[in-house]
Amino acid sequence: HFFLSQPSLARVVGLSNRPHLENSLAMSTATASYTPVPWKDGETTVLPLGAGYGIVLGFGVFFSLFTTLLVYLDSKYAGTTMTSEQFNTAGRSVKTGLTASVIVSQWTWAATLLQSSNVAWAYGISGPFWYAAGATVQVLLFGILAIEIKMKAPTAHTFLELVNARWGTRAHIVFMIYGFITNMIVSAMLLLGGAAVINALTGMQTELASFLIPWGVVMYTFAGGLKATFLACYMNTAVIMGVLVYFVFLVYASSPLLGESGVVYDKLAEMVSYPSPTDAEKALGYHCGPVSGNRGGSFLTMLSSDGLMFGIINLVGNFGTVFMDQSYWQSAIAAKPSSSHKGYMLGGLVWFSIPFTLATSLGLAANALGVKLTPSEAGQGLVPPAAAIALIGVPGAVLVVVQLFMAIVSTGSAECIAVSSIVVYDIYFTYINPKATGQQILFYSRVVIAFFGVVMGSLACILYAFGISLGWVYLFMGIVIGSGVIPVALCLGWRKTNGTAATFSVVTGSVLALITWIVTCSSLNDGNISVDTLGQNEPMLAGNVVALLSSGVITVVWSLMFPENYDFESMKRIPTVEQIEEYVHDEDETPEKLAEARAWITGWGWIVSIIIMVLWPVATIPWGVFPKAIFSLWASVAMVWGLLAATVIIILPVAESWGDIMAVVNGMAGIPQEAKYKPQSVIARFA
């Protein structure tokens, strides 16, 4: 075998005096085979406690001041007025590049950076692929609804207003509860992952980190609303993508410990040649031996039963967190009608590179380096920082924390705005004060944002106290909210959908999913039901699938038996608090052009989804365990995709908004308004 001539990894990094690999193959235990590479020194943290406070509070203050300044400049020099409509919808005029950037940023949770590397650590190359593929399809298909809402409900603020306009109060309240649950689950996952990493790297108390992290988010969202959120999302996305490109090139091009795909391949093959660790050895950080459920026990194969099972759970669960999360509807509402479908398509393709590229680098590097990690630490999301520290030391920890914080604040801000929109438009404006003024809406929006910051931290602390990890919540979320996906989509997309059927199916689907989850767990574990057994892939898979499909079957069958004949006119009459400024439509925003856009995103959304979810993985079956040349191709795809995605998502929003940027610059320089779109005028001014 090729790996017989390779030196032991531990000997390469100079941390072991174990015998050569030829002798270790004869050993019967993981302990006798290699020494895990430590990434932290016992109780000593990698970064000082002060760094934790500096990151959590310092970044929060910086983004608050910076985005508030940008919103002020936009208001002063570009003529934007901060009304309640502007605060909650960003004027409904966001272009393709910024829409895509916002989608990437909002969909980049702490779990995207942490859990994706965890499944790479557990399943090998199939983990990053199934994480990326299973969570990209939803964004691509949501682009269909992004066009539908522009055509059928141009004045809507929330997806719940659509439900209320079509099906009335009972359905509105039921779906509202599911909307709030979705926002709380997503927010809790952000803080669970972020606080765990901050605690591991700096020693900051997990509960304290959970409460402090949201306040940086709250401050700039409070000041600037959705526009501030979008501006922050762009900056966060740029940082995340920049760090991602650095890490993938570090692992596969420049690191002296790895540095090329062939070395990574050899070391991954070496690690599975060792004996599987005992439970006691796993608790000491050993992670080696054949991978259960993988072809040949290898990390280097897409033929992984557990990887595929995770992919299905990921696919089903994430439909709920897109279709039932107001933040994604808010992005669609904020986009220009001619830009929304393009923004979602581009955003989905760019986002794919984040879990796929990052986990293919850091997740696999953790295995190749033999980094000392327990299953519990991996479940908390510590694989990326551990791998980064093993590769480049303290700078790796800093980069991971910065990247993680960017993900937390961008998604956290979107969740705050989403919750405030639901409260002020679907509760306050609908049921309490239908004659509310714009100033009242703006005031209560800010109050809710501040309040939800406290709720986010409290919920994360509760889950932490029960010993529930990021990975556990990630697998569980679809069981709770997945039943709302098909009814919500059909509310906007099918005139025959029966409101009573949709409302009944959402609740029934959740109940059936919970029962299936618990019964499956009990049957597989001889009646032993605990947090650990409930977190196994099999019960999670069963519950997620039942949640999504049962509600869909009930809704469709019932609606075919007792159909409505809805004309969508009531959705077009959803009221606004303030008069929306007259918007100048371009040639791509006629009803005919929007119908063409709907046909385009429907066709390409399904085509790209089928390619990613079906054709790509099927094409890897003949390879079985990847040969070295195929793995090199795989790594090259990850590198190129990440680099292209970073380039597009950083440059395009700036290029599209160049006129607005120059309007601000010229205004600050005192250039006359009529010259605002001429960059050379600034040069002339200062010359």
QUIBEL-V211680 format. One record per residue. N is the residue number from 1. RES is the residue in one letter. PHI is phi as a letter, one per 40 degrees, with the letter a starting at -180 (999 if undefined). OMEGA is omega as a letter, one per 40 degrees, with the letter a starting at -180 (NA if undefined). Layout:
n=N res=RES phi=PHI omega=OMEGA
n=N res=RES phi=PHI omega=OMEGA
This chain:
n=1 res=H phi=999 omega=a
n=2 res=F phi=c omega=a
n=3 res=F phi=c omega=i
n=4 res=L phi=c omega=a
n=5 res=S phi=c omega=a
n=6 res=Q phi=c omega=i
n=7 res=P phi=c omega=i
n=8 res=S phi=c omega=i
n=9 res=L phi=d omega=a
n=10 res=A phi=c omega=i
n=11 res=R phi=c omega=i
n=12 res=V phi=c omega=a
n=13 res=V phi=c omega=i
n=14 res=G phi=g omega=a
n=15 res=L phi=b omega=a
n=16 res=S phi=a omega=i
n=17 res=N phi=b omega=a
n=18 res=R phi=c omega=i
n=19 res=P phi=c omega=i
n=20 res=H phi=c omega=a
n=21 res=L phi=d omega=a
n=22 res=E phi=d omega=i
n=23 res=N phi=c omega=a
n=24 res=S phi=c omega=i
n=25 res=L phi=c omega=a
n=26 res=A phi=c omega=a
n=27 res=M phi=c omega=a
n=28 res=S phi=b omega=a
n=29 res=T phi=b omega=i
n=30 res=A phi=c omega=a
n=31 res=T phi=d omega=a
n=32 res=A phi=c omega=a
n=33 res=S phi=c omega=a
n=34 res=Y phi=a omega=i
n=35 res=T phi=b omega=i
n=36 res=P phi=d omega=a
n=37 res=V phi=c omega=a
n=38 res=P phi=c omega=i
n=39 res=W phi=b omega=i
n=40 res=K phi=a omega=a
n=41 res=D phi=c omega=i
n=42 res=G phi=f omega=a
n=43 res=E phi=c omega=a
n=44 res=T phi=c omega=a
n=45 res=T phi=c omega=a
n=46 res=V phi=c omega=i
n=47 res=L phi=b omega=i
n=48 res=P phi=c omega=a
n=49 res=L phi=d omega=i
n=50 res=G phi=c omega=i
n=51 res=A phi=c omega=i
n=52 res=G phi=c omega=i
n=53 res=Y phi=c omega=i
n=54 res=G phi=c omega=a
n=55 res=I phi=c omega=a
n=56 res=V phi=c omega=a
n=57 res=L phi=c omega=a
n=58 res=G phi=c omega=i
n=59 res=F phi=c omega=i
n=60 res=G phi=c omega=i
n=61 res=V phi=c omega=a
n=62 res=F phi=d omega=a
n=63 res=F phi=c omega=i
n=64 res=S phi=c omega=a
n=65 res=L phi=c omega=a
n=66 res=F phi=c omega=a
n=67 res=T phi=c omega=i
n=68 res=T phi=c omega=i
n=69 res=L phi=c omega=i
n=70 res=L phi=c omega=i
n=71 res=V phi=c omega=i
n=72 res=Y phi=c omega=i
n=73 res=L phi=c omega=i
n=74 res=D phi=c omega=a
n=75 res=S phi=c omega=a
n=76 res=K phi=c omega=a
n=77 res=Y phi=b omega=i
n=78 res=A phi=b omega=i
n=79 res=G phi=g omega=a
n=80 res=T phi=c omega=i
n=81 res=T phi=b omega=a
n=82 res=M phi=c omega=i
n=83 res=T phi=c omega=i
n=84 res=S phi=c omega=i
n=85 res=E phi=c omega=i
n=86 res=Q phi=c omega=a
n=87 res=F phi=c omega=a
n=88 res=N phi=b omega=a
n=89 res=T phi=b omega=a
n=90 res=A phi=f omega=i
n=91 res=G phi=g omega=i
n=92 res=R phi=f omega=a
n=93 res=S phi=b omega=a
n=94 res=V phi=c omega=a
n=95 res=K phi=c omega=a
n=96 res=T phi=d omega=a
n=97 res=G phi=c omega=a
n=98 res=L phi=c omega=i
n=99 res=T phi=d omega=i
n=100 res=A phi=c omega=i
n=101 res=S phi=c omega=i
n=102 res=V phi=c omega=i
n=103 res=I phi=c omega=i
n=104 res=V phi=d omega=a
n=105 res=S phi=c omega=a
n=106 res=Q phi=c omega=a
n=107 res=W phi=c omega=i
n=108 res=T phi=c omega=i
n=109 res=W phi=c omega=i
n=110 res=A phi=d omega=a
n=111 res=A phi=c omega=i
n=112 res=T phi=d omega=a
n=113 res=L phi=c omega=a
n=114 res=L phi=c omega=a
n=115 res=Q phi=c omega=i
n=116 res=S phi=c omega=i
n=117 res=S phi=c omega=i
n=118 res=N phi=c omega=a
n=119 res=V phi=c omega=i
n=120 res=A phi=c omega=i
n=121 res=W phi=c omega=a
n=122 res=A phi=c omega=a
n=123 res=Y phi=b omega=a
n=124 res=G phi=g omega=a
n=125 res=I phi=c omega=i
n=126 res=S phi=c omega=a
n=127 res=G phi=c omega=i
n=128 res=P phi=d omega=a
n=129 res=F phi=c omega=a
n=130 res=W phi=c omega=i
n=131 res=Y phi=c omega=a
n=132 res=A phi=c omega=a
n=133 res=A phi=c omega=a
n=134 res=G phi=c omega=i
n=135 res=A phi=b omega=i
n=136 res=T phi=c omega=a
n=137 res=V phi=d omega=a
n=138 res=Q phi=c omega=a
n=139 res=V phi=c omega=i
n=140 res=L phi=c omega=a
n=141 res=L phi=c omega=i
n=142 res=F phi=c omega=i
n=143 res=G phi=d omega=i
n=144 res=I phi=c omega=i
n=145 res=L phi=c omega=i
n=146 res=A phi=c omega=i
n=147 res=I phi=c omega=a
n=148 res=E phi=d omega=a
n=149 res=I phi=c omega=i
n=150 res=K phi=c omega=a
n=151 res=M phi=c omega=a
n=152 res=K phi=b omega=a
n=153 res=A phi=a omega=a
n=154 res=P phi=c omega=a
n=155 res=T phi=b omega=a
n=156 res=A phi=c omega=i
n=157 res=H phi=b omega=a
n=158 res=T phi=b omega=i
n=159 res=F phi=c omega=i
n=160 res=L phi=c omega=i
n=161 res=E phi=c omega=i
n=162 res=L phi=c omega=i
n=163 res=V phi=c omega=a
n=164 res=N phi=c omega=a
n=165 res=A phi=c omega=a
n=166 res=R phi=c omega=a
n=167 res=W phi=b omega=i
n=168 res=G phi=g omega=a
n=169 res=T phi=c omega=a
n=170 res=R phi=d omega=i
n=171 res=A phi=c omega=a
n=172 res=H phi=d omega=a
n=173 res=I phi=c omega=i
n=174 res=V phi=c omega=a
n=175 res=F phi=c omega=i
n=176 res=M phi=c omega=i
n=177 res=I phi=d omega=i
n=178 res=Y phi=c omega=i
n=179 res=G phi=c omega=i
n=180 res=F phi=c omega=i
n=181 res=I phi=d omega=i
n=182 res=T phi=c omega=a
n=183 res=N phi=c omega=a
n=184 res=M phi=c omega=i
n=185 res=I phi=c omega=a
n=186 res=V phi=c omega=a
n=187 res=S phi=c omega=i
n=188 res=A phi=c omega=i
n=189 res=M phi=c omega=i
n=190 res=L phi=d omega=a
n=191 res=L phi=c omega=i
n=192 res=L phi=d omega=i
n=193 res=G phi=c omega=a
n=194 res=G phi=c omega=a
n=195 res=A phi=c omega=i
n=196 res=A phi=c omega=i
n=197 res=V phi=c omega=i
n=198 res=I phi=d omega=i
n=199 res=N phi=c omega=a
n=200 res=A phi=c omega=a
n=201 res=L phi=c omega=a
n=202 res=T phi=b omega=a
n=203 res=G phi=g omega=i
n=204 res=M phi=c omega=a
n=205 res=Q phi=d omega=a
n=206 res=T phi=d omega=a
n=207 res=E phi=c omega=a
n=208 res=L phi=c omega=i
n=209 res=A phi=c omega=i
n=210 res=S phi=c omega=i
n=211 res=F phi=c omega=a
n=212 res=L phi=c omega=a
n=213 res=I phi=d omega=a
n=214 res=P phi=c omega=a
n=215 res=W phi=c omega=i
n=216 res=G phi=c omega=i
n=217 res=V phi=c omega=a
n=218 res=V phi=c omega=a
n=219 res=M phi=c omega=a
n=220 res=Y phi=c omega=i
n=221 res=T phi=c omega=i
n=222 res=F phi=d omega=a
n=223 res=A phi=c omega=a
n=224 res=G phi=b omega=i
n=225 res=G phi=g omega=a
n=226 res=L phi=c omega=i
n=227 res=K phi=c omega=i
n=228 res=A phi=c omega=i
n=229 res=T phi=c omega=a
n=230 res=F phi=c omega=i
n=231 res=L phi=c omega=i
n=232 res=A phi=c omega=i
n=233 res=C phi=d omega=i
n=234 res=Y phi=c omega=a
n=235 res=M phi=c omega=a
n=236 res=N phi=c omega=i
n=237 res=T phi=c omega=i
n=238 res=A phi=c omega=i
n=239 res=V phi=c omega=a
n=240 res=I phi=d omega=a
n=241 res=M phi=c omega=i
n=242 res=G phi=c omega=i
n=243 res=V phi=c omega=i
n=244 res=L phi=d omega=a
n=245 res=V phi=c omega=i
n=246 res=Y phi=c omega=a
n=247 res=F phi=c omega=a
n=248 res=V phi=c omega=i
n=249 res=F phi=c omega=i
n=250 res=L phi=c omega=a
n=251 res=V phi=c omega=a
n=252 res=Y phi=b omega=a
n=253 res=A phi=b omega=a
n=254 res=S phi=b omega=a
n=255 res=S phi=c omega=i
n=256 res=P phi=c omega=i
n=257 res=L phi=c omega=i
n=258 res=L phi=b omega=i
n=259 res=G phi=g omega=i
n=260 res=E phi=a omega=a
n=261 res=S phi=c omega=a
n=262 res=G phi=c omega=i
n=263 res=V phi=c omega=i
n=264 res=V phi=d omega=i
n=265 res=Y phi=d omega=a
n=266 res=D phi=c omega=a
n=267 res=K phi=c omega=i
n=268 res=L phi=c omega=i
n=269 res=A phi=c omega=i
n=270 res=E phi=c omega=a
n=271 res=M phi=c omega=a
n=272 res=V phi=c omega=i
n=273 res=S phi=c omega=i
n=274 res=Y phi=c omega=i
n=275 res=P phi=c omega=i
n=276 res=S phi=c omega=a
n=277 res=P phi=c omega=i
n=278 res=T phi=c omega=i
n=279 res=D phi=c omega=i
n=280 res=A phi=c omega=i
n=281 res=E phi=c omega=i
n=282 res=K phi=d omega=i
n=283 res=A phi=c omega=i
n=284 res=L phi=c omega=i
n=285 res=G phi=g omega=i
n=286 res=Y phi=c omega=i
n=287 res=H phi=a omega=a
n=288 res=C phi=a omega=i
n=289 res=G phi=g omega=i
n=290 res=P phi=d omega=a
n=291 res=V phi=c omega=a
n=292 res=S phi=c omega=i
n=293 res=G phi=g omega=i
n=294 res=N phi=c omega=i
n=295 res=R phi=d omega=i
n=296 res=G phi=g omega=a
n=297 res=G phi=g omega=a
n=298 res=S phi=c omega=i
n=299 res=F phi=c omega=a
n=300 res=L phi=b omega=a
n=301 res=T phi=a omega=i
n=302 res=M phi=c omega=a
n=303 res=L phi=c omega=a
n=304 res=S phi=b omega=a
n=305 res=S phi=c omega=i
n=306 res=D phi=c omega=i
n=307 res=G phi=c omega=i
n=308 res=L phi=c omega=i
n=309 res=M phi=c omega=i
n=310 res=F phi=c omega=a
n=311 res=G phi=d omega=i
n=312 res=I phi=c omega=i
n=313 res=I phi=d omega=a
n=314 res=N phi=c omega=i
n=315 res=L phi=c omega=a
n=316 res=V phi=c omega=a
n=317 res=G phi=c omega=a
n=318 res=N phi=c omega=i
n=319 res=F phi=c omega=i
n=320 res=G phi=c omega=a
n=321 res=T phi=c omega=i
n=322 res=V phi=b omega=a
n=323 res=F phi=c omega=a
n=324 res=M phi=b omega=a
n=325 res=D phi=b omega=a
n=326 res=Q phi=d omega=a
n=327 res=S phi=c omega=i
n=328 res=Y phi=c omega=i
n=329 res=W phi=c omega=a
n=330 res=Q phi=c omega=i
n=331 res=S phi=c omega=i
n=332 res=A phi=c omega=i
n=333 res=I phi=c omega=a
n=334 res=A phi=c omega=a
n=335 res=A phi=c omega=i
n=336 res=K phi=c omega=a
n=337 res=P phi=d omega=a
n=338 res=S phi=c omega=a
n=339 res=S phi=b omega=a
n=340 res=S phi=c omega=a
n=341 res=H phi=c omega=i
n=342 res=K phi=c omega=a
n=343 res=G phi=c omega=a
n=344 res=Y phi=c omega=i
n=345 res=M phi=c omega=i
n=346 res=L phi=c omega=i
n=347 res=G phi=c omega=i
n=348 res=G phi=c omega=a
n=349 res=L phi=c omega=i
n=350 res=V phi=c omega=a
n=351 res=W phi=c omega=i
n=352 res=F phi=d omega=a
n=353 res=S phi=c omega=a
n=354 res=I phi=c omega=i
n=355 res=P phi=c omega=a
n=356 res=F phi=c omega=a
n=357 res=T phi=c omega=a
n=358 res=L phi=c omega=a
n=359 res=A phi=c omega=i
n=360 res=T phi=c omega=i
n=361 res=S phi=c omega=a
n=362 res=L phi=c omega=a
n=363 res=G phi=c omega=i
n=364 res=L phi=c omega=i
n=365 res=A phi=c omega=i
n=366 res=A phi=d omega=i
n=367 res=N phi=c omega=a
n=368 res=A phi=c omega=i
n=369 res=L phi=c omega=a
n=370 res=G phi=g omega=a
n=371 res=V phi=c omega=a
n=372 res=K phi=c omega=a
n=373 res=L phi=a omega=i
n=374 res=T phi=c omega=i
n=375 res=P phi=d omega=i
n=376 res=S phi=c omega=i
n=377 res=E phi=c omega=i
n=378 res=A phi=c omega=i
n=379 res=G phi=c omega=i
n=380 res=Q phi=c omega=i
n=381 res=G phi=g omega=a
n=382 res=L phi=c omega=i
n=383 res=V phi=c omega=a
n=384 res=P phi=c omega=i
n=385 res=P phi=c omega=i
n=386 res=A phi=c omega=i
n=387 res=A phi=c omega=a
n=388 res=A phi=c omega=i
n=389 res=I phi=c omega=i
n=390 res=A phi=c omega=a
n=391 res=L phi=c omega=a
n=392 res=I phi=b omega=i
n=393 res=G phi=g omega=a
n=394 res=V phi=d omega=i
n=395 res=P phi=d omega=i
n=396 res=G phi=c omega=i
n=397 res=A phi=c omega=a
n=398 res=V phi=c omega=a
n=399 res=L phi=c omega=i
n=400 res=V phi=c omega=a
n=401 res=V phi=c omega=i
n=402 res=V phi=c omega=i
n=403 res=Q phi=c omega=i
n=404 res=L phi=c omega=a
n=405 res=F phi=c omega=i
n=406 res=M phi=d omega=i
n=407 res=A phi=c omega=a
n=408 res=I phi=c omega=a
n=409 res=V phi=c omega=a
n=410 res=S phi=c omega=i
n=411 res=T phi=c omega=i
n=412 res=G phi=c omega=i
n=413 res=S phi=c omega=i
n=414 res=A phi=c omega=i
n=415 res=E phi=c omega=i
n=416 res=C phi=c omega=i
n=417 res=I phi=c omega=a
n=418 res=A phi=c omega=a
n=419 res=V phi=c omega=a
n=420 res=S phi=c omega=i
n=421 res=S phi=c omega=i
n=422 res=I phi=c omega=a
n=423 res=V phi=c omega=a
n=424 res=V phi=c omega=a
n=425 res=Y phi=c omega=a
n=426 res=D phi=c omega=i
n=427 res=I phi=b omega=a
n=428 res=Y phi=c omega=a
n=429 res=F phi=c omega=a
n=430 res=T phi=c omega=a
n=431 res=Y phi=b omega=a
n=432 res=I phi=b omega=a
n=433 res=N phi=a omega=a
n=434 res=P phi=c omega=i
n=435 res=K phi=b omega=a
n=436 res=A phi=d omega=i
n=437 res=T phi=c omega=i
n=438 res=G phi=c omega=i
n=439 res=Q phi=c omega=i
n=440 res=Q phi=c omega=i
n=441 res=I phi=c omega=a
n=442 res=L phi=c omega=i
n=443 res=F phi=c omega=a
n=444 res=Y phi=c omega=i
n=445 res=S phi=d omega=a
n=446 res=R phi=c omega=i
n=447 res=V phi=c omega=a
n=448 res=V phi=c omega=i
n=449 res=I phi=d omega=i
n=450 res=A phi=c omega=a
n=451 res=F phi=c omega=a
n=452 res=F phi=c omega=i
n=453 res=G phi=d omega=i
n=454 res=V phi=c omega=a
n=455 res=V phi=c omega=i
n=456 res=M phi=d omega=a
n=457 res=G phi=c omega=a
n=458 res=S phi=c omega=a
n=459 res=L phi=c omega=i
n=460 res=A phi=c omega=i
n=461 res=C phi=c omega=i
n=462 res=I phi=c omega=i
n=463 res=L phi=c omega=i
n=464 res=Y phi=c omega=a
n=465 res=A phi=c omega=i
n=466 res=F phi=c omega=i
n=467 res=G phi=g omega=a
n=468 res=I phi=c omega=a
n=469 res=S phi=c omega=i
n=470 res=L phi=d omega=a
n=471 res=G phi=c omega=a
n=472 res=W phi=c omega=a
n=473 res=V phi=c omega=a
n=474 res=Y phi=c omega=i
n=475 res=L phi=c omega=a
n=476 res=F phi=c omega=a
n=477 res=M phi=d omega=a
n=478 res=G phi=c omega=i
n=479 res=I phi=c omega=a
n=480 res=V phi=c omega=a
n=481 res=I phi=b omega=a
n=482 res=G phi=c omega=a
n=483 res=S phi=c omega=a
n=484 res=G phi=c omega=a
n=485 res=V phi=c omega=a
n=486 res=I phi=c omega=i
n=487 res=P phi=d omega=i
n=488 res=V phi=c omega=i
n=489 res=A phi=c omega=a
n=490 res=L phi=c omega=i
n=491 res=C phi=d omega=a
n=492 res=L phi=c omega=a
n=493 res=G phi=b omega=a
n=494 res=W phi=a omega=a
n=495 res=R phi=c omega=a
n=496 res=K phi=c omega=a
n=497 res=T phi=d omega=a
n=498 res=N phi=c omega=a
n=499 res=G phi=c omega=i
n=500 res=T phi=c omega=i
n=501 res=A phi=c omega=a
n=502 res=A phi=c omega=a
n=503 res=T phi=c omega=i
n=504 res=F phi=c omega=a
n=505 res=S phi=c omega=i
n=506 res=V phi=c omega=a
n=507 res=V phi=c omega=a
n=508 res=T phi=c omega=i
n=509 res=G phi=c omega=i
n=510 res=S phi=c omega=i
n=511 res=V phi=c omega=i
n=512 res=L phi=c omega=a
n=513 res=A phi=c omega=i
n=514 res=L phi=c omega=i
n=515 res=I phi=c omega=a
n=516 res=T phi=c omega=i
n=517 res=W phi=d omega=a
n=518 res=I phi=c omega=a
n=519 res=V phi=c omega=i
n=520 res=T phi=c omega=i
n=521 res=C phi=c omega=a
n=522 res=S phi=c omega=a
n=523 res=S phi=c omega=a
n=524 res=L phi=c omega=a
n=525 res=N phi=b omega=i
n=526 res=D phi=f omega=i
n=527 res=G phi=g omega=a
n=528 res=N phi=c omega=a
n=529 res=I phi=b omega=i
n=530 res=S phi=a omega=i
n=531 res=V phi=d omega=a
n=532 res=D phi=c omega=a
n=533 res=T phi=c omega=i
n=534 res=L phi=c omega=a
n=535 res=G phi=c omega=i
n=536 res=Q phi=c omega=a
n=537 res=N phi=c omega=a
n=538 res=E phi=c omega=i
n=539 res=P phi=c omega=i
n=540 res=M phi=c omega=i
n=541 res=L phi=c omega=a
n=542 res=A phi=d omega=a
n=543 res=G phi=c omega=a
n=544 res=N phi=c omega=a
n=545 res=V phi=c omega=i
n=546 res=V phi=c omega=a
n=547 res=A phi=d omega=a
n=548 res=L phi=c omega=a
n=549 res=L phi=c omega=a
n=550 res=S phi=c omega=a
n=551 res=S phi=c omega=i
n=552 res=G phi=c omega=i
n=553 res=V phi=c omega=a
n=554 res=I phi=c omega=a
n=555 res=T phi=c omega=a
n=556 res=V phi=c omega=a
n=557 res=V phi=c omega=i
n=558 res=W phi=c omega=a
n=559 res=S phi=c omega=i
n=560 res=L phi=c omega=i
n=561 res=M phi=c omega=a
n=562 res=F phi=b omega=a
n=563 res=P phi=c omega=i
n=564 res=E phi=c omega=i
n=565 res=N phi=b omega=a
n=566 res=Y phi=c omega=a
n=567 res=D phi=b omega=i
n=568 res=F phi=g omega=a
n=569 res=E phi=c omega=a
n=570 res=S phi=c omega=i
n=571 res=M phi=c omega=a
n=572 res=K phi=c omega=a
n=573 res=R phi=b omega=i
n=574 res=I phi=c omega=a
n=575 res=P phi=c omega=i
n=576 res=T phi=b omega=a
n=577 res=V phi=c omega=i
n=578 res=E phi=b omega=i
n=579 res=Q phi=c omega=i
n=580 res=I phi=c omega=a
n=581 res=E phi=d omega=i
n=582 res=E phi=c omega=a
n=583 res=Y phi=b omega=a
n=584 res=V phi=c omega=a
n=585 res=H phi=c omega=i
n=586 res=D phi=c omega=a
n=587 res=E phi=c omega=a
n=588 res=D phi=c omega=a
n=589 res=E phi=b omega=i
n=590 res=T phi=c omega=i
n=591 res=P phi=d omega=a
n=592 res=E phi=c omega=i
n=593 res=K phi=c omega=i
n=594 res=L phi=c omega=i
n=595 res=A phi=c omega=i
n=596 res=E phi=c omega=i
n=597 res=A phi=c omega=i
n=598 res=R phi=c omega=i
n=599 res=A phi=c omega=a
n=600 res=W phi=c omega=a
n=601 res=I phi=c omega=i
n=602 res=T phi=c omega=a
n=603 res=G phi=c omega=a
n=604 res=W phi=c omega=i
n=605 res=G phi=d omega=i
n=606 res=W phi=c omega=a
n=607 res=I phi=c omega=a
n=608 res=V phi=c omega=i
n=609 res=S phi=c omega=i
n=610 res=I phi=c omega=i
n=611 res=I phi=c omega=a
n=612 res=I phi=c omega=a
n=613 res=M phi=c omega=a
n=614 res=V phi=b omega=a
n=615 res=L phi=c omega=a
n=616 res=W phi=c omega=a
n=617 res=P phi=c omega=i
n=618 res=V phi=c omega=a
n=619 res=A phi=c omega=a
n=620 res=T phi=c omega=a
n=621 res=I phi=d omega=a
n=622 res=P phi=c omega=a
n=623 res=W phi=c omega=a
n=624 res=G phi=f omega=i
n=625 res=V phi=c omega=a
n=626 res=F phi=d omega=i
n=627 res=P phi=c omega=a
n=628 res=K phi=d omega=a
n=629 res=A phi=c omega=i
n=630 res=I phi=c omega=i
n=631 res=F phi=c omega=i
n=632 res=S phi=c omega=i
n=633 res=L phi=c omega=i
n=634 res=W phi=d omega=i
n=635 res=A phi=c omega=i
n=636 res=S phi=c omega=i
n=637 res=V phi=c omega=i
n=638 res=A phi=c omega=a
n=639 res=M phi=c omega=a
n=640 res=V phi=c omega=i
n=641 res=W phi=c omega=i
n=642 res=G phi=c omega=a
n=643 res=L phi=c omega=i
n=644 res=L phi=c omega=a
n=645 res=A phi=c omega=i
n=646 res=A phi=c omega=a
n=647 res=T phi=c omega=a
n=648 res=V phi=c omega=a
n=649 res=I phi=c omega=i
n=650 res=I phi=c omega=a
n=651 res=I phi=c omega=a
n=652 res=L phi=d omega=a
n=653 res=P phi=d omega=i
n=654 res=V phi=c omega=a
n=655 res=A phi=c omega=a
n=656 res=E phi=c omega=a
n=657 res=S phi=b omega=a
n=658 res=W phi=d omega=i
n=659 res=G phi=c omega=i
n=660 res=D phi=c omega=i
n=661 res=I phi=c omega=a
n=662 res=M phi=c omega=i
n=663 res=A phi=c omega=i
n=664 res=V phi=c omega=a
n=665 res=V phi=c omega=i
n=666 res=N phi=c omega=i
n=667 res=G phi=c omega=i
n=668 res=M phi=c omega=a
n=669 res=A phi=c omega=i
n=670 res=G phi=g omega=i
n=671 res=I phi=c omega=i
n=672 res=P phi=d omega=a
n=673 res=Q phi=d omega=a
n=674 res=E phi=c omega=a
n=675 res=A phi=b omega=a
n=676 res=K phi=c omega=a
n=677 res=Y phi=c omega=a
n=678 res=K phi=b omega=a
n=679 res=P phi=d omega=a
n=680 res=Q phi=c omega=a
n=681 res=S phi=c omega=i
n=682 res=V phi=c omega=i
n=683 res=I phi=c omega=a
n=684 res=A phi=c omega=a
n=685 res=R phi=c omega=a
n=686 res=F phi=c omega=i
n=687 res=A phi=c omega=NA
